[in-house]
Amino acid sequence: MEDLAYIVEPLQSSVIREATHRLQFGMPSEVLVGTLLRALAASKPAGHFLELGTGTGLATAWLLSGMDSASTLTSVDTDAAVQAVARQALGNDDRLTLLLSDGLEYLKVQERQSFDLVFADAMPGKYEGLDDALAVVRIGGFYVVDDMLPQPNWPEEHAAKIPLLMEQLAHRPDFVTLPLVWSSGVVMAVRKG
Ligand SMILES: C[S@@+](CC[C@H](N)C(=O)[O-])C[C@H]1O[C@@H](n2cnc3c(N)ncnc32)[C@H](O)[C@@H]1O
């Protein structure tokens, strides 16, 4: 089996990828991460999902493609130009709310345990405000981060943040954590209590 050979991507992926290239946006989520997000979204009928860091919307498209018609997704970014690509490609899907907002500000006003999945793909909710991001995950819900393996665009000081995040996640008594040395490096944590 080859992991990339049998993947059917969301319809909007190619148009988003072209715009991502034009904008020279260098941080889109990888295809395999997308397949994981899609599968997790499909496991939560009528789910309530959150993405921190819309970017140009590649991961957003994967999440939407796994969600049923009763599910909702909120995706938050501070960069209007990159989020505009997602708005153009996906904005007609009424399950999706795109917010131009700071991720940490957004997290602080959410109800505790109100999301079935949080994909934390920005500094907020991952390297800042981890507790706030974990607090909004429901029991049985998922917290997912990617780019945990070295990436070419990392600033020099970034690598030191990875073991600190891993350490924090591994010692949370209310979550079980699954590190995946796969794709860009993924960690999935599931709330158990
Ligand atoms: C790794 S990229 C997200 C990629 C996206 N998931 C995709 O598949 O294209 C990180 C994003 O976080 C956004 N970001 C940076 N600071 C932020 C903040 N304080 N709140 C919300 N988003 C932020 C950036 O603008 C960038 O689009």
The ligand as an ORCA input file, in Angstrom:
! r2SCAN-3c Opt
* xyz 0 1
  C       0.017     26.964      9.091
  S      -0.998     28.237      8.471
  C      -2.584     27.502      8.333
  C      -2.692     26.630      7.127
  C      -4.059     26.118      6.844
  N      -4.543     25.212      7.843
  C      -4.110     25.482      5.478
  O      -4.353     24.270      5.357
  O      -3.853     26.203      4.497
  C      -1.155     29.280      9.883
  C      -2.158     30.390      9.722
  O      -2.340     30.979     11.015
  C      -2.651     32.334     10.816
  N      -2.439     33.070     12.055
  C      -1.297     33.660     12.516
  N      -1.508     34.250     13.692
  C      -2.813     34.027     14.004
  C      -3.630     34.385     15.109
  N      -3.124     35.089     16.125
  N      -4.915     33.996     15.099
  C      -5.417     33.279     14.065
  N      -4.686     32.904     12.997
  C      -3.404     33.277     12.960
  C      -1.744     32.762      9.667
  O      -2.251     33.915      9.033
  C      -1.760     31.520      8.777
  O      -2.720     31.650      7.762
*
